[in-house]
């Protein structure tokens, strides 16, 4: 039993923190950044993800007008982040789950949640 607890703690402690570069390049751009989706000049909703330097501010400082000004990302609080709620299809979201119709798969979602939990840092 003690060995199991020890391995769990060591396992957790050694997990590399998720960086913005990782979550941007492995999740946001490939899963959201299509030109007909969030990658176009005006994005969709209030969210533009076009692979540029501006993406960080658009994601972390952006709010949803249609959802009463909810912040897309609340650093340190993935459950309170509207972007996570949209990707899980939580009760109370406005319009569709994201990506539309399917939601975000468990592994990329875990990356997004890990990054937000660690403070949604840029570096
Ligand atoms: C994991 C990838 C994606 C994320 C994180 C994401 C995130 C979001 C968020 C947070 C909103 C709400 C914007 C607001 O209320 O201002 C939204 C809206 C929207 N997104 Fe996405 N999205 C993703 C992928 C996509 C894709 C692939 C498409 C196109 C096929 C798309 C099309 C839309 C549309 C049309 C809206 C406005 C209507 C609605 O809220 O359902 N998104 N998305």
Backbone and ligand atoms as CSV (ligand in chain L), in Angstrom:
chain,resi,resn,atom,element,x,y,z
A,1,UNK,N,N,0.843,-1.190,0.000
A,1,UNK,CA,C,0.000,0.000,0.000
A,1,UNK,C,C,0.884,1.247,0.000
A,2,UNK,N,N,1.883,1.297,0.894
A,2,UNK,CA,C,2.734,2.492,0.966
A,2,UNK,C,C,3.438,2.693,-0.366
A,3,UNK,N,N,3.882,1.556,-0.989
A,3,UNK,CA,C,4.591,1.660,-2.268
A,3,UNK,C,C,3.681,2.321,-3.297
A,4,UNK,N,N,2.385,1.947,-3.313
A,4,UNK,CA,C,1.434,2.505,-4.295
A,4,UNK,C,C,1.316,4.010,-4.094
A,5,UNK,N,N,1.166,4.419,-2.810
A,5,UNK,CA,C,1.019,5.858,-2.521
A,5,UNK,C,C,2.265,6.580,-2.983
A,6,UNK,N,N,3.448,5.973,-2.662
A,6,UNK,CA,C,4.733,6.609,-3.011
A,6,UNK,C,C,4.810,6.809,-4.513
A,7,UNK,N,N,4.473,5.730,-5.278
A,7,UNK,CA,C,4.570,5.820,-6.745
A,7,UNK,C,C,3.623,6.892,-7.259
A,8,UNK,N,N,2.383,6.964,-6.639
A,8,UNK,CA,C,1.402,7.956,-7.110
A,8,UNK,C,C,1.952,9.355,-6.908
A,9,UNK,N,N,2.533,9.605,-5.736
A,9,UNK,CA,C,3.049,10.954,-5.455
A,9,UNK,C,C,4.189,11.270,-6.405
A,10,UNK,N,N,5.120,10.307,-6.560
A,10,UNK,CA,C,6.274,10.550,-7.441
A,10,UNK,C,C,5.782,10.767,-8.862
A,11,UNK,N,N,4.791,9.925,-9.271
A,11,UNK,CA,C,4.265,10.034,-10.637
A,11,UNK,C,C,3.716,11.429,-10.888
A,12,UNK,N,N,2.895,11.892,-9.926
A,12,UNK,CA,C,2.273,13.219,-10.074
A,12,UNK,C,C,3.320,14.314,-10.066
A,13,UNK,N,N,4.269,14.202,-9.080
A,13,UNK,CA,C,5.281,15.247,-8.897
A,13,UNK,C,C,6.150,15.391,-10.135
A,14,UNK,N,N,6.381,14.272,-10.857
A,14,UNK,CA,C,7.328,14.352,-11.985
A,14,UNK,C,C,6.628,14.764,-13.284
A,15,UNK,N,N,5.289,14.921,-13.288
A,15,UNK,CA,C,4.597,15.290,-14.531
A,15,UNK,C,C,5.054,16.680,-14.954
A,16,UNK,N,N,5.487,16.819,-16.224
A,16,UNK,CA,C,5.932,18.105,-16.734
A,16,UNK,C,C,4.752,19.075,-16.798
A,17,UNK,N,N,4.916,20.344,-16.350
A,17,UNK,CA,C,3.822,21.303,-16.475
A,17,UNK,C,C,3.492,21.530,-17.955
A,18,UNK,N,N,2.218,21.706,-18.247
A,18,UNK,CA,C,1.788,21.942,-19.630
A,18,UNK,C,C,2.078,23.399,-19.983
A,19,UNK,N,N,2.818,23.632,-21.049
A,19,UNK,CA,C,3.156,24.998,-21.441
A,19,UNK,C,C,2.127,25.541,-22.434
A,20,UNK,N,N,2.089,26.870,-22.553
A,20,UNK,CA,C,1.185,27.492,-23.527
A,20,UNK,C,C,1.545,27.038,-24.933
A,21,UNK,N,N,2.848,26.990,-25.237
A,21,UNK,CA,C,3.290,26.577,-26.577
A,21,UNK,C,C,2.723,25.192,-26.905
A,22,UNK,N,N,2.767,24.289,-25.915
A,22,UNK,CA,C,2.277,22.924,-26.125
A,22,UNK,C,C,0.758,22.927,-26.369
A,23,UNK,N,N,-0.002,23.590,-25.488
A,23,UNK,CA,C,-1.467,23.560,-25.616
A,23,UNK,C,C,-1.899,24.349,-26.862
A,24,UNK,N,N,-1.155,25.400,-27.219
A,24,UNK,CA,C,-1.483,26.187,-28.423
A,24,UNK,C,C,-1.227,25.367,-29.683
A,25,UNK,N,N,-0.033,24.749,-29.768
A,25,UNK,CA,C,0.359,24.046,-30.992
A,25,UNK,C,C,-0.289,22.669,-31.128
A,26,UNK,N,N,-0.587,22.012,-29.973
A,26,UNK,CA,C,-1.137,20.651,-30.050
A,26,UNK,C,C,-2.668,20.606,-29.946
A,27,UNK,N,N,-3.299,21.664,-29.415
A,27,UNK,CA,C,-4.756,21.646,-29.246
A,27,UNK,C,C,-5.431,22.814,-29.953
A,28,UNK,N,N,-5.136,24.050,-29.519
A,28,UNK,CA,C,-5.917,25.184,-29.993
A,28,UNK,C,C,-5.828,25.374,-31.514
A,29,UNK,N,N,-4.592,25.388,-32.054
A,29,UNK,CA,C,-4.482,25.632,-33.497
A,29,UNK,C,C,-5.056,24.468,-34.319
A,30,UNK,N,N,-4.640,23.192,-34.035
A,30,UNK,CA,C,-5.163,22.093,-34.873
A,30,UNK,C,C,-6.649,21.790,-34.671
A,31,UNK,N,N,-7.206,22.049,-33.484
A,31,UNK,CA,C,-8.601,21.666,-33.224
A,31,UNK,C,C,-9.595,22.815,-33.346
A,32,UNK,N,N,-9.114,24.065,-33.283
A,32,UNK,CA,C,-10.037,25.203,-33.277
A,32,UNK,C,C,-9.741,26.202,-34.401
A,33,UNK,N,N,-8.501,26.154,-34.914
A,33,UNK,CA,C,-8.023,27.248,-35.758
A,33,UNK,C,C,-8.349,27.173,-37.242
A,34,UNK,N,N,-9.362,26.402,-37.635
A,34,UNK,CA,C,-9.714,26.361,-39.053
A,34,UNK,C,C,-10.250,27.728,-39.478
A,35,UNK,N,N,-10.017,28.083,-40.759
A,35,UNK,CA,C,-10.425,29.421,-41.210
A,35,UNK,C,C,-11.940,29.601,-41.098
A,36,UNK,N,N,-12.712,28.512,-41.192
A,36,UNK,CA,C,-14.178,28.638,-41.078
A,36,UNK,C,C,-14.616,28.615,-39.621
A,37,UNK,N,N,-13.669,28.444,-38.733
A,37,UNK,CA,C,-13.992,28.353,-37.306
A,37,UNK,C,C,-13.383,29.553,-36.582
A,38,UNK,N,N,-12.366,29.323,-35.735
A,38,UNK,CA,C,-11.782,30.429,-34.968
A,38,UNK,C,C,-10.562,31.008,-35.640
A,39,UNK,N,N,-10.172,30.407,-36.789
A,39,UNK,CA,C,-8.947,30.845,-37.452
A,39,UNK,C,C,-9.174,31.968,-38.460
A,40,UNK,N,N,-10.441,32.251,-38.757
A,40,UNK,CA,C,-10.730,33.297,-39.737
A,40,UNK,C,C,-10.505,34.679,-39.134
A,41,UNK,N,N,-10.551,35.695,-39.981
A,41,UNK,CA,C,-10.255,37.073,-39.557
A,41,UNK,C,C,-11.097,37.466,-38.339
A,42,UNK,N,N,-12.365,37.090,-38.320
A,42,UNK,CA,C,-13.224,37.501,-37.195
A,42,UNK,C,C,-13.461,36.372,-36.211
A,43,UNK,N,N,-12.884,35.180,-36.475
A,43,UNK,CA,C,-13.092,34.064,-35.558
A,43,UNK,C,C,-14.567,33.718,-35.477
A,44,UNK,N,N,-14.941,32.957,-34.459
A,44,UNK,CA,C,-16.339,32.633,-34.194
A,44,UNK,C,C,-16.623,33.026,-32.761
A,45,UNK,N,N,-17.862,33.522,-32.497
A,45,UNK,CA,C,-18.097,34.047,-31.166
A,45,UNK,C,C,-17.079,35.172,-30.987
A,46,UNK,N,N,-16.505,35.296,-29.815
A,46,UNK,CA,C,-15.502,36.346,-29.571
A,46,UNK,C,C,-14.093,35.792,-29.617
A,47,UNK,N,N,-13.932,34.565,-30.142
A,47,UNK,CA,C,-12.643,33.891,-30.016
A,47,UNK,C,C,-11.936,33.733,-31.355
A,48,UNK,N,N,-10.781,34.409,-31.500
A,48,UNK,CA,C,-9.944,34.268,-32.694
A,48,UNK,C,C,-8.686,33.487,-32.312
A,49,UNK,N,N,-8.461,32.372,-32.999
A,49,UNK,CA,C,-7.235,31.580,-32.796
A,49,UNK,C,C,-6.640,31.364,-34.183
A,50,UNK,N,N,-5.712,32.249,-34.594
A,50,UNK,CA,C,-5.182,32.171,-35.962
A,50,UNK,C,C,-3.686,31.828,-35.992
A,51,UNK,N,N,-3.168,31.333,-34.869
A,51,UNK,CA,C,-1.777,30.896,-34.835
A,51,UNK,C,C,-0.801,32.035,-34.604
A,52,UNK,N,N,-1.323,33.259,-34.431
A,52,UNK,CA,C,-0.434,34.410,-34.259
A,52,UNK,C,C,-0.107,34.675,-32.796
A,53,UNK,N,N,0.770,35.663,-32.583
A,53,UNK,CA,C,1.167,36.076,-31.224
A,53,UNK,C,C,-0.034,36.545,-30.414
A,54,UNK,N,N,-1.073,37.029,-31.122
A,54,UNK,CA,C,-2.253,37.583,-30.440
A,54,UNK,C,C,-3.123,36.498,-29.814
A,55,UNK,N,N,-2.893,35.255,-30.174
A,55,UNK,CA,C,-3.768,34.180,-29.681
A,55,UNK,C,C,-3.810,34.115,-28.157
A,56,UNK,N,N,-2.665,34.304,-27.505
A,56,UNK,CA,C,-2.626,34.170,-26.045
A,56,UNK,C,C,-3.611,35.142,-25.394
A,57,UNK,N,N,-3.541,36.415,-25.806
A,57,UNK,CA,C,-4.440,37.415,-25.209
A,57,UNK,C,C,-5.888,37.113,-25.568
A,58,UNK,N,N,-6.126,36.652,-26.805
A,58,UNK,CA,C,-7.501,36.359,-27.242
A,58,UNK,C,C,-8.103,35.248,-26.375
A,59,UNK,N,N,-7.268,34.261,-26.015
A,59,UNK,CA,C,-7.751,33.108,-25.238
A,59,UNK,C,C,-7.854,33.459,-23.749
A,60,UNK,N,N,-6.808,34.100,-23.217
A,60,UNK,CA,C,-6.731,34.307,-21.765
A,60,UNK,C,C,-7.483,35.557,-21.300
A,61,UNK,N,N,-7.539,36.582,-22.155
A,61,UNK,CA,C,-8.246,37.811,-21.755
A,61,UNK,C,C,-9.632,37.905,-22.366
A,62,UNK,N,N,-9.991,36.949,-23.249
A,62,UNK,CA,C,-11.266,37.024,-23.956
A,62,UNK,C,C,-12.460,36.686,-23.076
A,63,UNK,N,N,-13.608,37.292,-23.383
A,63,UNK,CA,C,-14.850,36.987,-22.676
A,63,UNK,C,C,-15.945,36.715,-23.699
A,64,UNK,N,N,-16.978,36.015,-23.237
A,64,UNK,CA,C,-18.101,35.689,-24.111
A,64,UNK,C,C,-19.233,36.691,-23.925
A,65,UNK,N,N,-19.580,37.426,-24.986
A,65,UNK,CA,C,-20.708,38.360,-24.879
A,65,UNK,C,C,-22.006,37.590,-24.727
A,66,UNK,N,N,-22.156,36.516,-25.510
A,66,UNK,CA,C,-23.426,35.782,-25.486
A,66,UNK,C,C,-23.630,35.031,-24.172
A,67,UNK,N,N,-22.557,34.788,-23.440
A,67,UNK,CA,C,-22.684,34.088,-22.148
A,67,UNK,C,C,-22.443,35.058,-20.999
A,68,UNK,N,N,-22.947,36.281,-21.187
A,68,UNK,CA,C,-22.942,37.242,-20.078
A,68,UNK,C,C,-21.576,37.645,-19.581
A,69,UNK,N,N,-20.595,37.709,-20.500
A,69,UNK,CA,C,-19.280,38.208,-20.116
A,69,UNK,C,C,-18.409,37.186,-19.397
A,70,UNK,N,N,-18.757,35.902,-19.468
A,70,UNK,CA,C,-17.926,34.883,-18.833
A,70,UNK,C,C,-16.542,34.862,-19.474
A,71,UNK,N,N,-15.505,34.747,-18.656
A,71,UNK,CA,C,-14.132,34.695,-19.164
A,71,UNK,C,C,-13.858,33.325,-19.789
A,72,UNK,N,N,-13.202,33.313,-20.967
A,72,UNK,CA,C,-12.854,32.037,-21.590
A,72,UNK,C,C,-11.930,31.239,-20.674
A,73,UNK,N,N,-10.974,31.946,-20.045
A,73,UNK,CA,C,-10.017,31.276,-19.160
A,73,UNK,C,C,-9.911,32.033,-17.833
A,74,UNK,N,N,-10.079,31.308,-16.718
A,74,UNK,CA,C,-9.830,31.867,-15.385
A,74,UNK,C,C,-8.586,31.156,-14.856
A,75,UNK,N,N,-7.398,31.822,-14.917
A,75,UNK,CA,C,-6.163,31.147,-14.506
A,75,UNK,C,C,-6.294,30.481,-13.130
A,76,UNK,N,N,-5.945,29.189,-13.066
A,76,UNK,CA,C,-6.029,28.447,-11.809
A,76,UNK,C,C,-7.380,27.783,-11.589
A,77,UNK,N,N,-8.375,28.130,-12.420
A,77,UNK,CA,C,-9.738,27.594,-12.221
A,77,UNK,C,C,-10.326,27.036,-13.509
A,78,UNK,N,N,-9.938,25.813,-13.906
A,78,UNK,CA,C,-10.464,25.255,-15.166
A,78,UNK,C,C,-11.994,25.121,-15.179
A,79,UNK,N,N,-12.594,24.734,-14.056
A,79,UNK,CA,C,-14.054,24.562,-14.033
A,79,UNK,C,C,-14.783,25.881,-14.223
A,80,UNK,N,N,-14.150,26.986,-13.795
A,80,UNK,CA,C,-14.762,28.312,-13.935
A,80,UNK,C,C,-14.448,28.965,-15.279
A,81,UNK,N,N,-13.704,28.251,-16.115
A,81,UNK,CA,C,-13.302,28.779,-17.429
A,81,UNK,C,C,-14.312,28.379,-18.496
A,82,UNK,N,N,-14.923,29.385,-19.152
A,82,UNK,CA,C,-15.992,29.091,-20.118
A,82,UNK,C,C,-15.495,28.219,-21.268
A,83,UNK,N,N,-14.237,28.386,-21.653
A,83,UNK,CA,C,-13.690,27.587,-22.753
A,83,UNK,C,C,-13.712,26.100,-22.401
A,84,UNK,N,N,-13.382,25.766,-21.137
A,84,UNK,CA,C,-13.423,24.377,-20.700
A,84,UNK,C,C,-14.873,23.880,-20.664
A,85,UNK,N,N,-15.773,24.721,-20.152
A,85,UNK,CA,C,-17.195,24.348,-20.085
A,85,UNK,C,C,-17.732,24.062,-21.494
A,86,UNK,N,N,-17.293,24.876,-22.477
A,86,UNK,CA,C,-17.738,24.669,-23.864
A,86,UNK,C,C,-17.159,23.369,-24.408
A,87,UNK,N,N,-15.939,23.051,-24.093
A,87,UNK,CA,C,-15.292,21.846,-24.617
A,87,UNK,C,C,-15.817,20.568,-23.959
A,88,UNK,N,N,-16.383,20.706,-22.735
A,88,UNK,CA,C,-16.992,19.545,-22.054
A,88,UNK,C,C,-18.493,19.447,-22.325
A,89,UNK,N,N,-19.058,20.604,-22.813
A,89,UNK,CA,C,-20.511,20.614,-23.021
A,89,UNK,C,C,-21.257,20.687,-21.705
A,90,UNK,N,N,-20.694,21.438,-20.742
A,90,UNK,CA,C,-21.333,21.558,-19.430
A,90,UNK,C,C,-22.734,22.151,-19.552
A,91,UNK,N,N,-23.591,21.826,-18.575
A,91,UNK,CA,C,-24.911,22.458,-18.514
A,91,UNK,C,C,-24.723,23.967,-18.440
A,92,UNK,N,N,-25.614,24.709,-19.151
A,92,UNK,CA,C,-25.569,26.166,-19.017
A,92,UNK,C,C,-24.769,26.864,-20.102
A,93,UNK,N,N,-23.988,26.116,-20.930
A,93,UNK,CA,C,-23.273,26.815,-22.009
A,93,UNK,C,C,-24.285,27.335,-23.020
A,94,UNK,N,N,-23.900,28.392,-23.740
A,94,UNK,CA,C,-24.759,28.929,-24.809
A,94,UNK,C,C,-24.354,28.241,-26.115
A,95,UNK,N,N,-25.353,27.813,-26.883
A,95,UNK,CA,C,-25.133,27.141,-28.163
A,95,UNK,C,C,-24.358,25.826,-28.009
A,96,UNK,N,N,-23.414,25.543,-28.914
A,96,UNK,CA,C,-22.892,24.196,-29.091
A,96,UNK,C,C,-21.696,23.869,-28.215
A,97,UNK,N,N,-21.472,22.556,-27.974
A,97,UNK,CA,C,-20.226,22.035,-27.409
A,97,UNK,C,C,-19.114,22.314,-28.423
A,98,UNK,N,N,-17.826,22.346,-27.944
A,98,UNK,CA,C,-16.723,22.635,-28.840
A,98,UNK,C,C,-15.674,21.536,-28.843
A,99,UNK,N,N,-15.122,21.144,-29.947
A,99,UNK,CA,C,-15.589,21.441,-31.296
A,99,UNK,C,C,-17.036,21.003,-31.509
A,100,UNK,N,N,-17.739,21.733,-32.414
A,100,UNK,CA,C,-19.175,21.521,-32.572
A,100,UNK,C,C,-19.565,20.054,-32.783
A,101,UNK,N,N,-20.601,19.657,-32.005
A,101,UNK,CA,C,-21.147,18.315,-32.198
A,101,UNK,C,C,-20.398,17.191,-31.504
A,102,UNK,N,N,-19.118,17.387,-31.204
A,102,UNK,CA,C,-18.325,16.274,-30.646
A,102,UNK,C,C,-17.673,16.565,-29.299
A,103,UNK,N,N,-17.298,17.840,-29.050
A,103,UNK,CA,C,-16.552,18.136,-27.829
A,103,UNK,C,C,-15.086,17.759,-27.988
A,104,UNK,N,N,-14.292,18.163,-27.039
A,104,UNK,CA,C,-12.854,17.899,-27.097
A,104,UNK,C,C,-12.547,16.564,-26.446
A,105,UNK,N,N,-11.692,15.772,-27.094
A,105,UNK,CA,C,-11.343,14.448,-26.563
A,105,UNK,C,C,-10.602,14.565,-25.236
A,106,UNK,N,N,-10.610,13.470,-24.481
A,106,UNK,CA,C,-10.091,13.488,-23.106
A,106,UNK,C,C,-8.640,13.970,-23.016
A,107,UNK,N,N,-7.775,13.479,-23.914
A,107,UNK,CA,C,-6.360,13.823,-23.792
A,107,UNK,C,C,-6.071,15.297,-24.055
A,108,UNK,N,N,-6.543,15.865,-25.190
A,108,UNK,CA,C,-6.316,17.311,-25.379
A,108,UNK,C,C,-7.032,18.150,-24.314
A,109,UNK,N,N,-8.188,17.679,-23.842
A,109,UNK,CA,C,-8.898,18.420,-22.786
A,109,UNK,C,C,-8.069,18.439,-21.502
A,110,UNK,N,N,-7.429,17.300,-21.191
A,110,UNK,CA,C,-6.587,17.232,-19.990
A,110,UNK,C,C,-5.414,18.200,-20.103
A,111,UNK,N,N,-4.889,18.377,-21.322
A,111,UNK,CA,C,-3.791,19.342,-21.520
A,111,UNK,C,C,-4.285,20.762,-21.230
A,112,UNK,N,N,-5.469,21.092,-21.771
A,112,UNK,CA,C,-6.030,22.440,-21.568
A,112,UNK,C,C,-6.276,22.680,-20.076
A,113,UNK,N,N,-6.869,21.679,-19.412
A,113,UNK,CA,C,-7.165,21.815,-17.976
A,113,UNK,C,C,-5.869,21.926,-17.169
A,114,UNK,N,N,-4.856,21.132,-17.521
A,114,UNK,CA,C,-3.567,21.180,-16.818
A,114,UNK,C,C,-2.909,22.550,-16.950
A,115,UNK,N,N,-2.976,23.109,-18.152
A,115,UNK,CA,C,-2.368,24.438,-18.388
A,115,UNK,C,C,-3.099,25.504,-17.574
A,116,UNK,N,N,-4.438,25.475,-17.571
A,116,UNK,CA,C,-5.208,26.478,-16.824
A,116,UNK,C,C,-4.977,26.315,-15.310
A,117,UNK,N,N,-4.970,25.052,-14.838
A,117,UNK,CA,C,-4.760,24.764,-13.416
A,117,UNK,C,C,-3.425,25.339,-12.946
A,118,UNK,N,N,-2.425,25.285,-13.832
A,118,UNK,CA,C,-1.090,25.768,-13.473
A,118,UNK,C,C,-0.960,27.278,-13.665
A,119,UNK,N,N,-2.099,27.952,-13.934
A,119,UNK,CA,C,-2.091,29.411,-13.998
A,119,UNK,C,C,-2.196,29.991,-15.394
A,120,UNK,N,N,-2.367,29.164,-16.398
A,120,UNK,CA,C,-2.520,29.612,-17.805
A,120,UNK,C,C,-1.405,30.587,-18.191
A,121,UNK,N,N,-0.176,30.206,-17.855
A,121,UNK,CA,C,0.970,31.093,-18.106
A,121,UNK,C,C,1.329,31.128,-19.594
A,122,UNK,N,N,1.973,32.228,-19.984
A,122,UNK,CA,C,2.348,32.358,-21.405
A,122,UNK,C,C,3.630,31.583,-21.695
A,123,UNK,N,N,4.538,31.535,-20.716
A,123,UNK,CA,C,5.826,30.851,-20.954
A,123,UNK,C,C,5.794,29.428,-20.392
L,1,LIG,C1,C,-11.032,22.807,-29.216
L,1,LIG,C2,C,-11.311,23.683,-30.221
L,1,LIG,C3,C,-12.283,24.806,-29.995
L,1,LIG,C4,C,-12.422,25.614,-28.899
L,1,LIG,C5,C,-11.558,25.653,-27.636
L,1,LIG,C6,C,-13.568,26.473,-29.156
L,1,LIG,C7,C,-14.040,27.413,-28.257
L,1,LIG,C8,C,-15.166,28.171,-28.447
L,1,LIG,C9,C,-15.710,29.103,-27.468
L,1,LIG,C10,C,-15.112,29.398,-26.094
L,1,LIG,C11,C,-16.824,29.650,-28.016
L,1,LIG,C12,C,-17.752,30.705,-27.379
L,1,LIG,C13,C,-17.423,32.045,-27.940
L,1,LIG,C14,C,-18.280,33.144,-27.320
L,1,LIG,O1,O,-19.220,32.823,-26.580
L,1,LIG,O2,O,-17.944,34.304,-27.584
L,1,LIG,C15,C,-16.984,29.092,-29.345
L,1,LIG,C16,C,-17.996,29.433,-30.223
L,1,LIG,C17,C,-18.090,28.956,-31.506
L,1,LIG,N1,N,-17.220,28.070,-32.132
L,1,LIG,FE1,FE,-15.661,27.124,-31.250
L,1,LIG,N2,N,-14.092,26.194,-30.397
L,1,LIG,C18,C,-13.343,25.185,-30.941
L,1,LIG,C19,C,-13.508,24.615,-32.193
L,1,LIG,C20,C,-14.417,25.045,-33.130
L,1,LIG,C21,C,-14.520,24.508,-34.478
L,1,LIG,C22,C,-13.651,23.385,-35.046
L,1,LIG,C23,C,-15.526,25.206,-35.104
L,1,LIG,C24,C,-16.048,25.072,-36.521
L,1,LIG,C25,C,-16.344,23.867,-37.040
L,1,LIG,C26,C,-16.047,26.164,-34.132
L,1,LIG,C27,C,-17.078,27.037,-34.385
L,1,LIG,C28,C,-17.665,27.854,-33.413
L,1,LIG,C29,C,-18.885,28.644,-33.628
L,1,LIG,C30,C,-19.694,28.718,-34.941
L,1,LIG,C31,C,-19.160,29.329,-32.433
L,1,LIG,C32,C,-20.333,30.279,-32.111
L,1,LIG,C33,C,-21.594,29.488,-31.814
L,1,LIG,C34,C,-21.465,28.590,-30.565
L,1,LIG,O3,O,-21.063,29.074,-29.503
L,1,LIG,O4,O,-21.765,27.380,-30.677
L,1,LIG,N3,N,-15.331,26.049,-32.945
L,1,LIG,N4,N,-15.961,28.184,-29.574
